Structure formats: structure tokens, C-alpha cells
Amino acid sequence: MDKAISYERYQRQLQLKNFGEAGQQQLLQAAVLVIGAGGLGCPVLQYLAAAGVGRIGIIDDDIVSLSNLHRQVLYSTDDIGLPKTKQAVKVLSRLNPEINIIGYNDRLTIANALTLMEEFDIIADCTDNFATRYLINDACVLLNKPLVYGAVSRFEGQVAIFNCKTVEKPEAVNYRDLYPTPPKEGEVLNCEEAGVLGVLPGIIGAMQANETIKLLTGMGRLLINRLLTYDALNNNVYELELTARKETRLLIPADRNVFMTTDYEWLCGTDYKQIEIDHAFFDQLLQTGAIDVVDVREPDEAPVIDEFSSCRIPLGQLATNLQQIKSGTVVTICQTGKRSLQAAKQLAAVFGSSKKIYSLRGGILQWKLTHSKQMS
């Protein structure tokens, strides 16, 4: 049964051409999950609640701190030390008591993501770390959920709609088509490290809310397969057309079971000691004969490997040649160990715990040098 429309509350929206009662009813029947109740989450939540989205979920395990208040406008000084989710639900319920607002004072993880996200029509990513962004993206692809993405840093913000098909754009782009693998530690700073202009999350968050409302009501030109970048210093706006790529789709866990074994914190960190192996351990694995050695160098790179069996799959072609990797233990190698570490990271994202993935520290050059000294 349709929910009753409060005509006085939504009067200004109801007057809009191509919106009217039908658009308002679509909002009231919708369910949106907002992940993150910080700088981006606050304006997204406020505008979705005010617009009359019928069911809004909020998941965040953080508490309010003084440094939040210059941009996280749902909270006040009196809220410092209190859970953001609890305070957000309280404020939004006062803003619009006619809708259902559900708070989850928890961190989004592989353990709860799929179950929680299944209950909502649209997912809004308002997070500030790469581990959660990749987790959200991969879960949305597995669940076939539209993802409204936003991100900010310093004076610049981005907005896009991922994993959404249209008649004009039948191939859905996802976050990995934009950023196939996570950046290295320190390569992209978060707001805590780089800083952010206080009004910028408000601008980008409002854009996310706008795209969500348009998506729910079918109005306007959406940012599907497009990335909008806004520069707050110069008021410059750029748009980039995005294309779905088969090789990046293969980086997403193949199914729920693989997703549940994927360590996103590890994938987005720099502690690779547990997968980098030395020459002695590599030699032990070679003696077992039950491994796949994947050489991720380009075809014309020397030296040639004739001491053991390996298959040559250049790093850029790895995602489209996964069928060549059949053993339960895999060792990636390259010239010096840098590309092989990147390859191991990609394979770990695809195979999860179903395979043991290693990278040879120092690469084939150091391995040959060590063995030539042992022979002399």
C-alpha cells in the first residue's frame, strides 16, 4: 500500500513539473542506505530525509569529535563523544518524523555488508577510506545495486553513479573501472591527513543526494558512467565519460563466498611481508612441483627463465588470463619484485583465500644472482 503523502510538507516538490505526486510516492516507497555519517553523509542524510525518502539506513561506528564539526553539520558541540549514528537518527527524526530512519552503530565489513545492503534499493558511499570503498563497490556489483559515489579531499570533490544500467548505457561501470586497484599507502591522502574545506563535503554530498533523488524518480540526466569533478577554489567542473572494462570486472570477487574471504584492509594497506617470500622458500615450493609460477614481465624482457617452469602473463593482461592459473599455490615473479607484488595483490582480490598467493622478493634478477653465486 502506498504511503500517504504529506502535501504541506512536500508542497514545493509536488509543484515541480515531471515530479508531482508520482515522484513523491516513488521517494516514499524507496529505501536508501547511507554508508558513513561524516562530512558527506551529513548532507546526503539531511536532504534525503527532508525530501521524504521513506526508509533511510545509516551505518557508521564512529563518534563525534570536535574536529568533525566544521563540516559535519548534523552534530553540535554537545554531541562530542556520542555515536554519530545515534545522533544522526535523533536529528533526522526531528526533521522528518514521517519516514523510517534506521541506525546501525557498526562498521561495514565483509561479515555484514551483503546482508545489510540487500535490504536497500540504492547505496550511497559517503566513506573516507579505500578499503571500505572497494568493499562497497564489490558488494554492489555482486548484489546488482546502484551505487552513488562521492569523495572529497582538500578543495576537490567527485560524484558518480556506478553499477547502473540504462537503455543507452547497457554496460554498467563500477568503481574499479575508474580505479582498478587501490593506491599505495600515502599516495592519496584522506581528509585527516590532507585537510578539507568545510563546505566542500556539503556541496558534494548535496550532489550525491540530488543524483539519488533523480535516480529514484527517473528525472533528469544522471551521472551514470560519468565522473563529475568539482574544484571549489576555482568553481571549475569537469566531467569524464567512463567505460566498463572486462579486465577490471575480473578483479571483483567471483561470488559471495570469495567476497566473504577477501581482506580489504590488507588489499589497501602496505603490509605485504606475509606474501613476499625469499629465495629459499621459493626453492622449497619449486621442489613440491605443485605451484604455478606466473612471470608478469613483458614478452621481450630478459633474462629468459629455463631453470623451472613458468607461464608468462604480462601484468596488464593478468586479469583476462586468470584461466591459466590452476594450482592452489601461485608465485608471481618479475624483474625486481615490484610488479610481481602488484600482481599478487590483484590475484588475492580475485581468488581470496581459495589460493595461496606469493610474490618473489627481489625478482628473477636477484634469484639468478643468488643461485649463480651458490654454483660458483
C-alpha positions in Angstrom: 0.0 0.0 0.0 1.3 3.5 -0.9 2.3 5.7 2.0 0.2 8.8 2.5 1.7 12.0 1.1 2.0 15.0 3.4 1.0 17.6 0.9 2.0 20.6 3.0 5.5 19.1 3.9 6.4 18.4 0.3 4.4 21.1 -1.4 7.3 22.7 -3.2 8.4 19.4 -4.7 4.9 18.4 -5.7 4.6 21.6 -7.7 7.5 20.6 -9.9 6.7 19.6 -13.5 7.5 15.9 -14.1 7.7 15.3 -10.3 4.3 15.7 -8.7 2.6 13.1 -6.6 4.1 10.2 -8.6 7.6 11.4 -7.9 6.9 11.9 -4.2 5.4 8.5 -4.0 8.5 6.9 -5.5 10.6 8.6 -2.8 8.3 7.5 0.0 8.5 3.9 -1.3 12.3 3.9 -1.6 15.0 2.6 0.7 18.5 4.1 0.7 21.5 3.0 2.7 24.0 5.8 3.5 27.4 4.3 4.5 29.2 6.9 6.6 27.7 9.6 8.7 30.6 12.1 8.3 31.2 15.1 6.1 29.5 13.6 3.0 26.9 11.6 4.9 25.5 14.5 6.8 24.2 16.5 3.8 23.1 13.3 2.0 21.1 12.2 5.0 19.6 15.7 5.6 18.4 16.2 2.0 17.1 12.6 1.6 15.2 12.8 4.9 13.8 16.2 4.0 12.8 15.1 0.5 10.8 12.2 2.0 12.8 9.1 1.2 10.7 6.5 3.0 13.4 4.4 4.6 16.9 5.5 5.3 19.6 3.3 6.7 22.8 4.8 8.3 25.8 2.7 9.2 28.8 4.2 11.0 30.8 3.1 14.0 32.5 6.5 14.7 31.8 9.0 17.5 31.5 12.8 17.2 34.7 14.7 17.8 35.4 18.5 17.8 37.4 18.3 14.6 34.3 17.0 12.8 32.1 20.0 13.5 33.5 22.4 10.8 32.0 20.1 8.1 29.7 17.5 9.7 26.7 19.8 10.2 24.3 17.3 11.7 26.2 17.5 15.0 26.8 20.1 17.7 29.4 20.6 20.4 27.0 18.8 22.9 27.3 15.7 20.8 31.1 15.3 21.2 31.9 11.7 22.3 28.5 10.3 21.3 27.9 7.8 18.4 27.3 9.6 15.1 24.7 7.1 14.0 22.6 7.6 17.2 22.8 11.4 17.0 22.0 11.4 13.3 18.9 9.3 13.8 17.8 11.7 16.5 18.3 14.8 14.4 16.8 13.4 11.2 13.8 12.0 13.1 13.0 15.5 14.3 13.5 16.9 10.8 11.0 14.4 9.3 9.2 12.1 11.7 7.0 10.7 8.9 9.8 8.4 7.5 11.7 5.4 8.9 15.3 6.0 9.8 17.4 3.1 10.9 20.8 3.4 12.6 23.5 0.8 12.6 26.2 1.7 15.1 28.6 -0.6 13.5 31.5 -0.8 10.9 30.6 -2.1 7.5 32.6 -5.3 7.0 32.5 -8.4 4.7 30.5 -10.1 7.5 27.6 -7.7 7.4 27.8 -5.9 4.0 25.8 -8.2 1.8 23.0 -8.9 4.3 22.6 -5.3 5.1 22.8 -3.9 1.6 20.3 -6.4 0.2 17.6 -4.5 2.2 18.0 -1.2 0.3 17.4 0.0 -3.3 20.3 2.4 -3.6 23.6 2.5 -1.7 25.3 5.9 -1.1 29.0 5.7 -0.4 30.0 8.5 1.9 33.1 6.9 3.3 36.6 8.3 3.5 38.9 5.2 3.2 39.8 3.0 0.3 39.3 -0.4 2.0 35.6 0.4 2.6 35.1 1.9 -0.9 36.4 -1.2 -2.6 34.3 -3.4 -0.3 31.1 -1.3 -1.0 31.8 -1.4 -4.8 32.3 -5.1 -5.0 29.3 -5.8 -2.8 27.1 -3.6 -5.0 28.3 -5.4 -8.2 27.5 -8.8 -6.6 24.1 -7.6 -5.4 23.4 -5.6 -8.6 22.7 -2.4 -6.5 23.2 1.1 -7.9 26.0 3.0 -6.1 26.0 6.7 -5.7 29.7 7.6 -5.0 31.2 10.7 -3.5 34.7 11.6 -2.4 36.4 14.8 -1.2 40.0 16.0 -0.5 41.4 19.4 0.2 39.4 21.6 -2.3 38.2 19.0 -4.8 35.4 16.5 -4.8 34.0 13.8 -7.1 30.5 12.4 -7.7 29.4 9.4 -9.9 26.8 6.7 -10.2 28.2 3.2 -10.5 26.7 -0.2 -11.3 23.7 1.2 -13.0 22.4 0.1 -16.4 20.3 2.1 -18.8 18.9 1.5 -22.3 21.5 4.0 -23.6 24.3 2.5 -21.4 23.7 -1.2 -21.1 27.2 -1.9 -19.6 27.4 -0.8 -16.0 30.6 0.9 -14.9 31.8 0.2 -11.4 34.4 1.9 -9.2 37.2 -0.4 -10.3 36.8 0.8 -13.9 37.9 4.2 -12.5 40.5 2.8 -10.0 41.2 -0.9 -10.8 43.4 -1.4 -7.7 43.8 0.5 -4.5 46.5 3.2 -4.4 49.7 2.6 -2.4 49.9 3.8 1.1 50.4 7.6 1.3 49.7 8.0 -2.5 46.3 9.5 -1.8 45.8 11.3 1.5 42.5 11.2 3.3 40.8 14.3 4.9 42.5 13.8 8.2 45.9 13.8 6.5 45.3 16.3 3.7 42.6 18.5 5.2 39.4 19.6 3.5 37.5 22.8 3.1 34.5 22.6 5.4 31.8 23.5 2.8 33.1 21.1 0.2 31.6 17.9 1.6 28.3 19.8 1.8 28.5 20.6 -1.9 29.5 17.1 -3.0 27.0 15.5 -0.5 24.2 17.6 -1.8 25.1 16.5 -5.4 25.0 12.8 -4.2 21.6 13.4 -2.7 20.5 15.1 -5.9 21.6 12.1 -8.0 19.9 9.7 -5.6 16.6 11.6 -5.9 16.9 11.7 -9.7 17.7 8.0 -9.8 14.7 7.2 -7.7 12.3 9.3 -9.6 13.7 8.9 -13.1 14.2 12.6 -13.7 17.0 14.4 -15.5 20.3 13.4 -16.9 22.1 11.2 -14.4 25.8 10.8 -13.7 25.7 7.1 -14.8 29.0 6.1 -16.3 30.2 9.7 -15.8 32.5 11.2 -13.2 31.9 14.8 -12.2 34.8 16.6 -10.5 34.3 19.9 -8.8 37.1 22.3 -7.8 35.9 24.6 -5.0 38.8 27.1 -5.4 38.1 28.0 -9.0 34.5 26.7 -9.4 35.6 24.5 -12.2 33.5 21.5 -13.1 34.9 18.6 -15.2 33.0 15.6 -16.5 34.7 12.3 -17.6 33.0 9.6 -19.5 33.7 6.1 -18.0 33.8 2.8 -19.9 33.2 -0.7 -18.4 36.2 -2.9 -18.9 36.2 -6.7 -18.8 39.6 -6.9 -17.1 38.6 -4.8 -14.1 35.3 -6.8 -13.7 37.5 -9.8 -13.1 39.1 -8.1 -10.1 35.8 -8.3 -8.3 35.3 -11.4 -6.1 33.6 -14.0 -8.3 30.8 -14.8 -5.8 29.7 -14.3 -2.2 32.0 -17.0 -0.9 35.1 -15.3 -2.3 33.8 -11.9 -1.1 33.5 -13.2 2.4 37.2 -14.3 2.4 38.6 -11.1 0.9 40.7 -8.9 3.2 40.0 -5.4 2.0 42.1 -3.8 4.8 45.1 -5.9 3.6 44.4 -5.1 -0.1 44.5 -1.4 0.7 47.5 -1.5 3.0 51.2 -1.9 2.7 52.0 -4.8 4.9 52.9 -7.3 2.2 55.5 -9.2 4.3 53.1 -12.1 4.6 53.0 -12.7 0.9 56.6 -11.7 -0.1 58.8 -14.8 0.0 62.5 -15.2 -0.1 64.6 -17.3 -2.5 64.9 -20.3 0.0 61.1 -20.6 0.5 60.6 -20.2 -3.3 63.0 -23.1 -3.9 61.1 -25.2 -1.5 57.9 -24.5 -3.3 59.5 -25.4 -6.6 60.6 -28.8 -5.2 56.9 -29.6 -4.4 56.0 -29.2 -8.1 52.5 -28.2 -7.2 52.7 -24.5 -7.9 52.0 -22.1 -10.8 54.8 -19.6 -11.3 53.5 -16.6 -13.1 56.0 -14.3 -14.8 54.3 -10.9 -15.2 57.1 -9.3 -17.3 56.6 -8.2 -20.8 57.3 -10.8 -23.5 60.6 -9.4 -24.6 62.1 -8.9 -21.2 65.3 -10.8 -20.3 66.7 -12.9 -18.7 65.0 -16.0 -20.0 63.9 -18.4 -17.3 64.9 -22.0 -18.0 65.6 -23.3 -14.5 61.9 -24.0 -13.8 58.5 -24.0 -15.5 56.6 -20.7 -15.6 53.9 -19.0 -17.6 54.4 -15.5 -19.0 51.4 -13.3 -18.4 52.2 -9.5 -18.6 50.8 -7.6 -15.7 48.5 -5.6 -17.9 46.9 -8.8 -19.2 46.7 -10.7 -15.9 43.0 -10.1 -15.2 42.0 -11.5 -18.6 44.1 -14.6 -18.4 43.1 -16.0 -15.0 42.1 -19.3 -16.5 45.8 -20.2 -16.9 46.2 -20.2 -13.2 45.1 -23.6 -11.9 47.2 -24.6 -8.9 46.3 -23.8 -5.4 49.7 -22.1 -4.8 50.8 -19.3 -7.0 54.1 -17.4 -7.1 54.3 -14.2 -9.1 57.7 -13.1 -10.4 59.1 -10.1 -12.3 62.4 -8.4 -12.8 62.9 -6.9 -9.4 59.8 -7.9 -7.3 57.7 -4.7 -7.7 55.3 -5.7 -10.4 55.0 -9.2 -9.0 53.9 -7.7 -5.7 51.2 -5.7 -7.5 50.2 -8.9 -9.4 49.9 -10.8 -6.2 47.7 -8.1 -4.8 45.4 -8.4 -7.8 45.2 -12.2 -7.6 44.4 -12.1 -3.9 41.5 -9.8 -4.7 40.1 -12.3 -7.2 40.8 -15.6 -5.5 40.6 -14.6 -1.9 41.6 -17.5 0.4 40.9 -20.2 -2.2 44.6 -19.9 -3.4 47.9 -19.2 -1.6 49.4 -16.2 -3.4 53.0 -15.2 -3.1 55.4 -12.7 -4.7 59.2 -13.4 -5.1 61.1 -10.7 -3.2 63.9 -9.2 -5.3 62.6 -10.7 -8.6 64.2 -13.1 -11.0 67.4 -11.0 -11.3 68.2 -11.4 -7.6 67.2 -15.1 -7.7 69.6 -15.8 -10.6 72.4 -13.8 -9.0 72.0 -15.8 -5.7 72.0 -19.1 -7.5 75.0 -18.3 -9.7 77.0 -17.5 -6.5 75.9 -20.8 -5.0 77.1 -22.7 -8.1 80.5 -21.0 -8.1 
